[in-house]
Amino acid sequence: MSELETSTIDVNGFPTRIWRKGSGPTLGFLAGFGGLPRWMPFLEELAKTRTVIVPSLPGFPGGDRGHTVLDQHLDWLLAVREILDQAGLAGADLAGSSVGASLAAEVAALWPASVHRLALIAPFGLFDANNPPTDPWAQRGDAVPGLMCADPEIWKAMKAMPDGANSIEWPIEQVRANEAAARIFWPLGNTRIEKRLRLIKAPTLLLWGEHDRVMPRAYAEVFAERIAGQTTTKIVEGAGHLAELDKPAEVAHEITAFMD
C-alpha cells in the first residue's frame, strides 16, 4: 500500500489539508463531528482497495480557521464544492459521516454531476420535533465520547494529543472543530435538507449505527424515501453515531462493496 500523502490547498485564503492514500478507484471522504485529527483505521481499510482522498472541512482539524468567513449555509456548500474540486474529487464516489455526510448529500443534490455514488453515515440536517436529534453542543464534555461512539475509548484515543504535537494548538484545534460544526448546524442540526433530497440522483448507501444516540434511526427512512436515486440502508451492529470509528472494517466493507 502507498504511503500517506499530505498536501495543502487554499480555500478562501486559508490552508486546507488533503490526505491521500491507496490505489484503485477514487473515493472521497468527509469526516463527521469533531473531524479527523489523525489518520484512522477506517481510512486504512478503505485505502486497501481505493485511492482514498480525505479533505478537511473549514475549521475542522486540518482546516485552519476557514469557518470564520462562512456566514450562511450557502457559503459552506460553495466552500465544500471548491474543496472537492481542488482535491480532485469532482465526479468521484463520495462518502461522508455525520456532519460531513450532510454536506456530501447537499453537494450531490445541488451539483448532481459532481458525485458518482454516495455513502452517508448518519447524516445531520433533519429535525423532527416529535423525535429530535440529540444536541451535541448542549452536552458536558465528558458525555461526548459516549455520545459519538458505542465505545467511548475510541473517541478519546482519536482526540488524545499525540507525542510531539503542539500542546497549545492541539486542544484549540479540537474546540475549533466543535465551533465550526455549530456554525453549520446549530441549532439542533436543522438545515431543512429534506427539501433538497429529491435532487440527489446518485445511488446512495445509508449507514446507521445500531446504538446511534445522536440521530434517530427513523431519519434513515426519511433520507431513503426522499432521495431520488436508488438507496440501500444498512444498520451497523455494535456501532454508535460515528459508526466508522466503532466498526472500521465493517463500515469500510459496506462502502466499498456498494461502490464496486
ChimeraX attribute file (.defattr): number of C-alpha atoms within 10 A of each C-alpha:
attribute: neighborCount
match mode: 1-to-1
recipient: residues
	/A:1	10
	/A:2	11
	/A:3	8
	/A:4	13
	/A:5	11
	/A:6	13
	/A:7	12
	/A:8	17
	/A:9	16
	/A:10	14
	/A:11	17
	/A:12	14
	/A:13	10
	/A:14	18
	/A:15	18
	/A:16	25
	/A:17	22
	/A:18	21
	/A:19	19
	/A:20	22
	/A:21	21
	/A:22	23
	/A:23	16
	/A:24	11
	/A:25	14
	/A:26	20
	/A:27	27
	/A:28	26
	/A:29	25
	/A:30	25
	/A:31	26
	/A:32	27
	/A:33	21
	/A:34	24
	/A:35	27
	/A:36	21
	/A:37	19
	/A:38	13
	/A:39	12
	/A:40	13
	/A:41	16
	/A:42	19
	/A:43	22
	/A:44	19
	/A:45	19
	/A:46	23
	/A:47	25
	/A:48	16
	/A:49	17
	/A:50	19
	/A:51	18
	/A:52	25
	/A:53	25
	/A:54	26
	/A:55	28
	/A:56	27
	/A:57	32
	/A:58	29
	/A:59	27
	/A:60	29
	/A:61	24
	/A:62	23
	/A:63	26
	/A:64	19
	/A:65	20
	/A:66	22
	/A:67	24
	/A:68	13
	/A:69	13
	/A:70	19
	/A:71	11
	/A:72	10
	/A:73	14
	/A:74	12
	/A:75	14
	/A:76	20
	/A:77	18
	/A:78	13
	/A:79	19
	/A:80	23
	/A:81	22
	/A:82	16
	/A:83	23
	/A:84	27
	/A:85	13
	/A:86	16
	/A:87	21
	/A:88	12
	/A:89	23
	/A:90	19
	/A:91	17
	/A:92	18
	/A:93	21
	/A:94	31
	/A:95	26
	/A:96	24
	/A:97	27
	/A:98	27
	/A:99	26
	/A:100	26
	/A:101	27
	/A:102	25
	/A:103	27
	/A:104	28
	/A:105	31
	/A:106	22
	/A:107	21
	/A:108	26
	/A:109	23
	/A:110	15
	/A:111	16
	/A:112	16
	/A:113	15
	/A:114	20
	/A:115	25
	/A:116	19
	/A:117	21
	/A:118	28
	/A:119	29
	/A:120	29
	/A:121	31
	/A:122	30
	/A:123	28
	/A:124	27
	/A:125	24
	/A:126	23
	/A:127	19
	/A:128	12
	/A:129	6
	/A:130	6
	/A:131	12
	/A:132	16
	/A:133	21
	/A:134	16
	/A:135	14
	/A:136	21
	/A:137	15
	/A:138	9
	/A:139	11
	/A:140	8
	/A:141	9
	/A:142	10
	/A:143	11
	/A:144	16
	/A:145	17
	/A:146	18
	/A:147	21
	/A:148	27
	/A:149	26
	/A:150	24
	/A:151	17
	/A:152	17
	/A:153	13
	/A:154	16
	/A:155	20
	/A:156	15
	/A:157	11
	/A:158	17
	/A:159	18
	/A:160	14
	/A:161	15
	/A:162	13
	/A:163	7
	/A:164	6
	/A:165	9
	/A:166	10
	/A:167	11
	/A:168	8
	/A:169	9
	/A:170	17
	/A:171	13
	/A:172	11
	/A:173	21
	/A:174	19
	/A:175	14
	/A:176	21
	/A:177	26
	/A:178	17
	/A:179	18
	/A:180	24
	/A:181	24
	/A:182	17
	/A:183	19
	/A:184	23
	/A:185	18
	/A:186	15
	/A:187	11
	/A:188	19
	/A:189	24
	/A:190	17
	/A:191	17
	/A:192	11
	/A:193	18
	/A:194	15
	/A:195	11
	/A:196	16
	/A:197	22
	/A:198	15
	/A:199	18
	/A:200	24
	/A:201	21
	/A:202	23
	/A:203	19
	/A:204	27
	/A:205	21
	/A:206	23
	/A:207	26
	/A:208	30
	/A:209	28
	/A:210	17
	/A:211	22
	/A:212	23
	/A:213	19
	/A:214	20
	/A:215	26
	/A:216	21
	/A:217	19
	/A:218	11
	/A:219	21
	/A:220	21
	/A:221	12
	/A:222	13
	/A:223	23
	/A:224	18
	/A:225	14
	/A:226	16
	/A:227	21
	/A:228	18
	/A:229	18
	/A:230	13
	/A:231	18
	/A:232	13
	/A:233	17
	/A:234	15
	/A:235	17
	/A:236	22
	/A:237	14
	/A:238	15
	/A:239	24
	/A:240	27
	/A:241	30
	/A:242	29
	/A:243	30
	/A:244	27
	/A:245	23
	/A:246	26
	/A:247	21
	/A:248	19
	/A:249	16
	/A:250	16
	/A:251	25
	/A:252	20
	/A:253	15
	/A:254	16
	/A:255	21
	/A:256	17
	/A:257	9
	/A:258	15
	/A:259	19
	/A:260	7
